[in-house]
């Protein structure tokens, strides 16, 4: 980690990414549980293992599928 924070811009970018990932984790957990999304944890794992550039679109895809399914089955 020493080389990645030697300059101020690198440290700021790293801090920004950490803040964005934590915010995404809270949002995805809350929203996923609220709409009844089964695999609400998958985008959070993807954010840790792959990155936010993959996790956010994955969450939105899963969210859209869940919302469309619940519209077809209003009893759910």
N, CA, C and O atoms as a Tinker XYZ file with bonds, in Angstrom:
   304  protein
     1  N      0.817000   -1.188000    0.000000    73     2
     2  CA     0.000000    0.000000    0.000000    64     1     3
     3  C      0.861000    1.251000    0.000000    63     2     4     5
     4  O      0.366000    2.336000   -0.308000    81     3
     5  N      2.098000    1.129000    0.328000    73     3     6
     6  CA     2.988000    2.271000    0.416000    64     5     7
     7  C      3.126000    3.039000   -0.882000    63     6     8     9
     8  O      3.076000    4.269000   -0.874000    81     7
     9  N      3.300000    2.341000   -2.008000    73     7    10
    10  CA     3.471000    3.021000   -3.292000    64     9    11
    11  C      2.194000    3.684000   -3.780000    63    10    12    13
    12  O      2.250000    4.689000   -4.489000    81    11
    13  N      1.046000    3.136000   -3.412000    73    11    14
    14  CA    -0.207000    3.656000   -3.946000    64    13    15
    15  C     -0.645000    4.969000   -3.298000    63    14    16    17
    16  O     -1.523000    5.648000   -3.831000    81    15
    17  N     -0.059000    5.338000   -2.173000    73    15    18
    18  CA    -0.452000    6.588000   -1.517000    64    17    19
    19  C      0.724000    7.548000   -1.339000    63    18    20    21
    20  O      0.718000    8.376000   -0.428000    81    19
    21  N      1.722000    7.439000   -2.197000    73    19    22
    22  CA     2.883000    8.319000   -2.087000    64    21    23
    23  C      2.575000    9.728000   -2.542000    63    22    24    25
    24  O      3.214000   10.676000   -2.086000    81    23
    25  N      1.612000    9.887000   -3.429000    73    23    26
    26  CA     1.260000   11.221000   -3.882000    64    25    27
    27  C     -0.135000   11.578000   -3.393000    63    26    28    29
    28  O     -0.957000   10.698000   -3.139000    81    27
    29  N     -0.390000   12.844000   -3.265000    73    27    30
    30  CA    -1.691000   13.314000   -2.794000    64    29    31
    31  C     -2.831000   12.891000   -3.729000    63    30    32    33
    32  O     -3.854000   12.409000   -3.244000    81    31
    33  N     -2.692000   13.054000   -5.048000    73    31    34
    34  CA    -3.781000   12.610000   -5.924000    64    33    35
    35  C     -4.086000   11.114000   -5.795000    63    34    36    37
    36  O     -5.249000   10.715000   -5.841000    81    35
    37  N     -3.062000   10.297000   -5.636000    73    35    38
    38  CA    -3.288000    8.860000   -5.478000    64    37    39
    39  C     -4.012000    8.562000   -4.173000    63    38    40    41
    40  O     -4.899000    7.709000   -4.138000    81    39
    41  N     -3.648000    9.245000   -3.116000    73    39    42
    42  CA    -4.315000    9.059000   -1.826000    64    41    43
    43  C     -5.767000    9.523000   -1.888000    63    42    44    45
    44  O     -6.654000    8.881000   -1.325000    81    43
    45  N     -6.005000   10.636000   -2.571000    73    43    46
    46  CA    -7.367000   11.147000   -2.704000    64    45    47
    47  C     -8.226000   10.198000   -3.536000    63    46    48    49
    48  O     -9.388000    9.960000   -3.204000    81    47
    49  N     -7.667000    9.661000   -4.603000    73    47    50
    50  CA    -8.398000    8.705000   -5.428000    64    49    51
    51  C     -8.724000    7.446000   -4.631000    63    50    52    53
    52  O     -9.841000    6.936000   -4.709000    81    51
    53  N     -7.776000    6.952000   -3.881000    73    51    54
    54  CA    -8.016000    5.774000   -3.053000    64    53    55
    55  C     -9.099000    6.014000   -2.015000    63    54    56    57
    56  O     -9.967000    5.165000   -1.813000    81    55
    57  N     -9.055000    7.159000   -1.359000    73    55    58
    58  CA   -10.076000    7.505000   -0.367000    64    57    59
    59  C    -11.445000    7.638000   -1.023000    63    58    60    61
    60  O    -12.449000    7.198000   -0.463000    81    59
    61  N    -11.487000    8.241000   -2.205000    73    59    62
    62  CA   -12.739000    8.404000   -2.928000    64    61    63
    63  C    -13.344000    7.041000   -3.282000    63    62    64    65
    64  O    -14.551000    6.841000   -3.144000    81    63
    65  N    -12.513000    6.118000   -3.734000    73    63    66
    66  CA   -13.001000    4.786000   -4.087000    64    65    67
    67  C    -13.510000    4.022000   -2.863000    63    66    68    69
    68  O    -14.512000    3.311000   -2.943000    81    67
    69  N    -12.834000    4.166000   -1.757000    73    67    70
    70  CA   -13.281000    3.506000   -0.525000    64    69    71
    71  C    -14.620000    4.076000   -0.074000    63    70    72    73
    72  O    -15.518000    3.321000    0.302000    81    71
    73  N    -14.764000    5.389000   -0.106000    73    71    74
    74  CA   -16.022000    6.024000    0.287000    64    73    75
    75  C    -17.154000    5.594000   -0.644000    63    74    76    77
    76  O    -18.257000    5.300000   -0.182000    81    75
    77  N    -16.891000    5.557000   -1.944000    73    75    78
    78  CA   -17.909000    5.141000   -2.902000    64    77    79
    79  C    -18.303000    3.677000   -2.693000    63    78    80    81
    80  O    -19.484000    3.340000   -2.779000    81    79
    81  N    -17.343000    2.818000   -2.425000    73    79    82
    82  CA   -17.643000    1.406000   -2.208000    64    81    83
    83  C    -18.460000    1.195000   -0.939000    63    82    84    85
    84  O    -19.391000    0.389000   -0.930000    81    83
    85  N    -18.124000    1.904000    0.120000    73    83    86
    86  CA   -18.895000    1.787000    1.368000    64    85    87
    87  C    -20.320000    2.310000    1.169000    63    86    88    89
    88  O    -21.283000    1.687000    1.616000    81    87
    89  N    -20.446000    3.443000    0.502000    73    87    90
    90  CA   -21.777000    3.999000    0.227000    64    89    91
    91  C    -22.596000    3.049000   -0.627000    63    90    92    93
    92  O    -23.778000    2.835000   -0.359000    81    91
    93  N    -21.983000    2.481000   -1.647000    73    91    94
    94  CA   -22.680000    1.519000   -2.496000    64    93    95
    95  C    -23.126000    0.312000   -1.685000    63    94    96    97
    96  O    -24.238000   -0.181000   -1.872000    81    95
    97  N    -22.273000   -0.172000   -0.788000    73    95    98
    98  CA   -22.630000   -1.325000    0.036000    64    97    99
    99  C    -23.853000   -1.060000    0.890000    63    98   100   101
   100  O    -24.750000   -1.899000    0.970000    81    99
   101  N    -23.899000    0.101000    1.530000    73    99   102
   102  CA   -25.073000    0.451000    2.341000    64   101   103
   103  C    -26.320000    0.574000    1.478000    63   102   104   105
   104  O    -27.379000    0.057000    1.835000    81   103
   105  N    -26.199000    1.260000    0.341000    73   103   106
   106  CA   -27.341000    1.469000   -0.540000    64   105   107
   107  C    -27.852000    0.145000   -1.111000    63   106   108   109
   108  O    -29.055000   -0.114000   -1.094000    81   107
   109  N    -26.955000   -0.682000   -1.609000    73   107   110
   110  CA   -27.359000   -1.950000   -2.212000    64   109   111
   111  C    -28.005000   -2.872000   -1.181000    63   110   112   113
   112  O    -28.975000   -3.564000   -1.490000    81   111
   113  N    -27.478000   -2.886000    0.028000    73   111   114
   114  CA   -28.065000   -3.716000    1.079000    64   113   115
   115  C    -29.468000   -3.246000    1.428000    63   114   116   117
   116  O    -30.403000   -4.045000    1.482000    81   115
   117  N    -29.609000   -1.965000    1.660000    73   115   118
   118  CA   -30.919000   -1.420000    2.048000    64   117   119
   119  C    -31.947000   -1.583000    0.937000    63   118   120   121
   120  O    -33.052000   -2.076000    1.167000    81   119
   121  N    -31.578000   -1.169000   -0.258000    73   119   122
   122  CA   -32.501000   -1.239000   -1.395000    64   121   123
   123  C    -32.839000   -2.688000   -1.741000    63   122   124   125
   124  O    -34.000000   -3.013000   -1.989000    81   123
   125  N    -31.838000   -3.548000   -1.756000    73   123   126
   126  CA   -32.070000   -4.950000   -2.092000    64   125   127
   127  C    -33.007000   -5.633000   -1.120000    63   126   128   129
   128  O    -33.907000   -6.362000   -1.538000    81   127
   129  N    -32.815000   -5.412000    0.160000    73   127   130
   130  CA   -33.700000   -6.007000    1.164000    64   129   131
   131  C    -35.093000   -5.395000    1.101000    63   130   132   133
   132  O    -36.087000   -6.095000    1.295000    81   131
   133  N    -35.173000   -4.109000    0.833000    73   131   134
   134  CA   -36.452000   -3.413000    0.795000    64   133   135
   135  C    -37.342000   -3.923000   -0.339000    63   134   136   137
   136  O    -38.555000   -4.039000   -0.162000    81   135
   137  N    -36.766000   -4.226000   -1.486000    73   135   138
   138  CA   -37.573000   -4.687000   -2.619000    64   137   139
   139  C    -37.689000   -6.205000   -2.668000    63   138   140   141
   140  O    -38.370000   -6.746000   -3.539000    81   139
   141  N    -37.034000   -6.896000   -1.743000    73   139   142
   142  CA   -37.119000   -8.354000   -1.689000    64   141   143
   143  C    -36.197000   -9.051000   -2.669000    63   142   144   145
   144  O    -36.502000  -10.151000   -3.132000    81   143
   145  N    -35.093000   -8.438000   -2.986000    73   143   146
   146  CA   -34.125000   -9.023000   -3.913000    64   145   147
   147  C    -33.420000  -10.191000   -3.228000    63   146   148   149
   148  O    -32.872000  -10.041000   -2.136000    81   147
   149  N    -33.439000  -11.359000   -3.880000    73   147   150
   150  CA   -32.863000  -12.551000   -3.262000    64   149   151
   151  C    -31.359000  -12.445000   -3.080000    63   150   152   153
   152  O    -30.854000  -12.679000   -1.983000    81   151
   153  N    -30.650000  -12.104000   -4.117000    73   151   154
   154  CA   -29.179000  -12.074000   -4.079000    64   153   155
   155  C    -28.673000  -10.652000   -3.886000    63   154   156   157
   156  O    -27.845000  -10.185000   -4.667000    81   155
   157  N    -29.154000   -9.955000   -2.859000    73   155   158
   158  CA   -28.747000   -8.569000   -2.619000    64   157   159
   159  C    -27.261000   -8.480000   -2.284000    63   158   160   161
   160  O    -26.654000   -7.420000   -2.437000    81   159
   161  N    -26.685000   -9.558000   -1.837000    73   159   162
   162  CA   -25.282000   -9.588000   -1.428000    64   161   163
   163  C    -24.330000   -9.748000   -2.624000    63   162   164   165
   164  O    -23.150000   -9.416000   -2.509000    81   163
   165  N    -24.814000  -10.243000   -3.754000    73   163   166
   166  CA   -23.946000  -10.521000   -4.911000    64   165   167
   167  C    -23.244000   -9.267000   -5.446000    63   166   168   169
   168  O    -22.042000   -9.328000   -5.704000    81   167
   169  N    -23.930000   -8.138000   -5.626000    73   167   170
   170  CA   -23.223000   -6.942000   -6.098000    64   169   171
   171  C    -22.184000   -6.425000   -5.101000    63   170   172   173
   172  O    -21.176000   -5.844000   -5.502000    81   171
   173  N    -22.424000   -6.631000   -3.822000    73   171   174
   174  CA   -21.453000   -6.191000   -2.820000    64   173   175
   175  C    -20.195000   -7.051000   -2.924000    63   174   176   177
   176  O    -19.077000   -6.541000   -2.851000    81   175
   177  N    -20.385000   -8.353000   -3.095000    73   175   178
   178  CA   -19.237000   -9.238000   -3.296000    64   177   179
   179  C    -18.508000   -8.874000   -4.589000    63   178   180   181
   180  O    -17.278000   -8.906000   -4.641000    81   179
   181  N    -19.263000   -8.530000   -5.630000    73   179   182
   182  CA   -18.653000   -8.138000   -6.897000    64   181   183
   183  C    -17.847000   -6.849000   -6.741000    63   182   184   185
   184  O    -16.803000   -6.689000   -7.374000    81   183
   185  N    -18.327000   -5.931000   -5.900000    73   183   186
   186  CA   -17.586000   -4.685000   -5.672000    64   185   187
   187  C    -16.241000   -4.961000   -5.018000    63   186   188   189
   188  O    -15.246000   -4.302000   -5.322000    81   187
   189  N    -16.217000   -5.928000   -4.128000    73   187   190
   190  CA   -14.970000   -6.260000   -3.438000    64   189   191
   191  C    -14.033000   -7.050000   -4.351000    63   190   192   193
   192  O    -12.829000   -6.794000   -4.390000    81   191
   193  N    -14.591000   -8.005000   -5.077000    73   191   194
   194  CA   -13.759000   -8.897000   -5.891000    64   193   195
   195  C    -13.387000   -8.332000   -7.258000    63   194   196   197
   196  O    -12.295000   -8.601000   -7.759000    81   195
   197  N    -14.281000   -7.552000   -7.870000    73   195   198
   198  CA   -14.039000   -7.043000   -9.226000    64   197   199
   199  C    -13.880000   -5.526000   -9.223000    63   198   200   201
   200  O    -12.859000   -5.001000   -9.669000    81   199
   201  N    -14.877000   -4.837000   -8.728000    73   199   202
   202  CA   -14.822000   -3.376000   -8.693000    64   201   203
   203  C    -16.198000   -2.771000   -8.850000    63   202   204   205
   204  O    -17.152000   -3.452000   -9.226000    81   203
   205  N    -16.292000   -1.488000   -8.559000    73   203   206
   206  CA   -17.570000   -0.786000   -8.649000    64   205   207
   207  C    -18.094000   -0.706000  -10.076000    63   206   208   209
   208  O    -19.305000   -0.691000  -10.297000    81   207
   209  N    -17.184000   -0.654000  -11.044000    73   207   210
   210  CA   -17.610000   -0.540000  -12.442000    64   209   211
   211  C    -18.402000   -1.774000  -12.893000    63   210   212   213
   212  O    -19.151000   -1.696000  -13.866000    81   211
   213  N    -18.250000   -2.892000  -12.212000    73   211   214
   214  CA   -19.024000   -4.096000  -12.490000    64   213   215
   215  C    -20.191000   -4.235000  -11.520000    63   214   216   217
   216  O    -21.269000   -4.682000  -11.911000    81   215
   217  N    -19.990000   -3.861000  -10.269000    73   215   218
   218  CA   -20.982000   -4.087000   -9.227000    64   217   219
   219  C    -22.233000   -3.228000   -9.390000    63   218   220   221
   220  O    -23.344000   -3.720000   -9.192000    81   219
   221  N    -22.075000   -1.966000   -9.745000    73   219   222
   222  CA   -23.230000   -1.075000   -9.865000    64   221   223
   223  C    -24.160000   -1.527000  -10.993000    63   222   224   225
   224  O    -25.361000   -1.655000  -10.756000    81   223
   225  N    -23.664000   -1.774000  -12.207000    73   223   226
   226  CA   -24.575000   -2.276000  -13.245000    64   225   227
   227  C    -25.200000   -3.635000  -12.888000    63   226   228   229
   228  O    -26.356000   -3.891000  -13.224000    81   227
   229  N    -24.447000   -4.492000  -12.219000    73   227   230
   230  CA   -24.995000   -5.776000  -11.783000    64   229   231
   231  C    -26.143000   -5.559000  -10.807000    63   230   232   233
   232  O    -27.190000   -6.195000  -10.933000    81   231
   233  N    -25.964000   -4.677000   -9.846000    73   231   234
   234  CA   -27.037000   -4.395000   -8.899000    64   233   235
   235  C    -28.267000   -3.846000   -9.610000    63   234   236   237
   236  O    -29.390000   -4.264000   -9.325000    81   235
   237  N    -28.059000   -2.911000  -10.535000    73   235   238
   238  CA   -29.197000   -2.329000  -11.247000    64   237   239
   239  C    -29.928000   -3.366000  -12.096000    63   238   240   241
   240  O    -31.153000   -3.325000  -12.201000    81   239
   241  N    -29.189000   -4.294000  -12.702000    73   239   242
   242  CA   -29.810000   -5.379000  -13.472000    64   241   243
   243  C    -30.650000   -6.270000  -12.556000    63   242   244   245
   244  O    -31.805000   -6.566000  -12.864000    81   243
   245  N    -30.075000   -6.694000  -11.435000    73   243   246
   246  CA   -30.804000   -7.548000  -10.503000    64   245   247
   247  C    -32.005000   -6.821000   -9.901000    63   246   248   249
   248  O    -33.054000   -7.424000   -9.674000    81   247
   249  N    -31.846000   -5.539000   -9.647000    73   247   250
   250  CA   -32.943000   -4.730000   -9.105000    64   249   251
   251  C    -34.094000   -4.651000  -10.108000    63   250   252   253
   252  O    -35.258000   -4.815000   -9.743000    81   251
   253  N    -33.761000   -4.400000  -11.364000    73   251   254
   254  CA   -34.789000   -4.306000  -12.406000    64   253   255
   255  C    -35.520000   -5.636000  -12.567000    63   254   256   257
   256  O    -36.743000   -5.654000  -12.704000    81   255
   257  N    -34.793000   -6.735000  -12.554000    73   255   258
   258  CA   -35.430000   -8.055000  -12.646000    64   257   259
   259  C    -36.381000   -8.294000  -11.480000    63   258   260   261
   260  O    -37.488000   -8.798000  -11.668000    81   259
   261  N    -35.949000   -7.933000  -10.285000    73   259   262
   262  CA   -36.790000   -8.120000   -9.098000    64   261   263
   263  C    -38.049000   -7.270000   -9.191000    63   262   264   265
   264  O    -39.141000   -7.748000   -8.883000    81   263
   265  N    -37.912000   -6.029000   -9.607000    73   263   266
   266  CA   -39.072000   -5.144000   -9.723000    64   265   267
   267  C    -40.038000   -5.631000  -10.799000    63   266   268   269
   268  O    -41.252000   -5.575000  -10.602000    81   267
   269  N    -39.530000   -6.100000  -11.917000    73   267   270
   270  CA   -40.408000   -6.612000  -12.982000    64   269   271
   271  C    -41.125000   -7.884000  -12.548000    63   270   272   273
   272  O    -42.298000   -8.078000  -12.869000    81   271
   273  N    -40.435000   -8.739000  -11.831000    73   271   274
   274  CA   -41.053000   -9.964000  -11.333000    64   273   275
   275  C    -42.146000   -9.631000  -10.321000    63   274   276   277
   276  O    -43.210000  -10.249000  -10.337000    81   275
   277  N    -41.900000   -8.675000   -9.455000    73   275   278
   278  CA   -42.904000   -8.319000   -8.452000    64   277   279
   279  C    -44.104000   -7.625000   -9.083000    63   278   280   281
   280  O    -45.203000   -7.693000   -8.534000    81   279
   281  N    -43.925000   -6.963000  -10.214000    73   279   282
   282  CA   -45.064000   -6.340000  -10.911000    64   281   283
   283  C    -45.945000   -7.409000  -11.553000    63   282   284   285
   284  O    -47.165000   -7.261000  -11.613000    81   283
   285  N    -45.322000   -8.484000  -12.031000    73   283   286
   286  CA   -46.099000   -9.577000  -12.628000    64   285   287
   287  C    -46.827000  -10.388000  -11.563000    63   286   288   289
   288  O    -47.909000  -10.917000  -11.818000    81   287
   289  N    -46.246000  -10.489000  -10.380000    73   287   290
   290  CA   -46.829000  -11.253000   -9.275000    64   289   291
   291  C    -47.130000  -10.302000   -8.124000    63   290   292   293
   292  O    -46.341000  -10.219000   -7.183000    81   291
   293  N    -48.255000   -9.577000   -8.169000    73   291   294
   294  CA   -48.508000   -8.578000   -7.136000    64   293   295
   295  C    -48.685000   -9.162000   -5.731000    63   294   296   297
   296  O    -48.593000   -8.422000   -4.752000    81   295
   297  N    -48.930000  -10.435000   -5.611000    73   295   298
   298  CA   -49.121000  -11.058000   -4.308000    64   297   299
   299  C    -47.784000  -11.221000   -3.587000    63   298   300   301
   300  O    -47.777000  -11.444000   -2.377000    81   299
   301  N    -46.661000  -11.118000   -4.283000    73   299   302
   302  CA   -45.322000  -11.324000   -3.719000    64   301   303
   303  C    -44.856000  -10.213000   -2.921000    63   302   304
   304  O    -43.747000  -10.257000   -2.389000    81   303
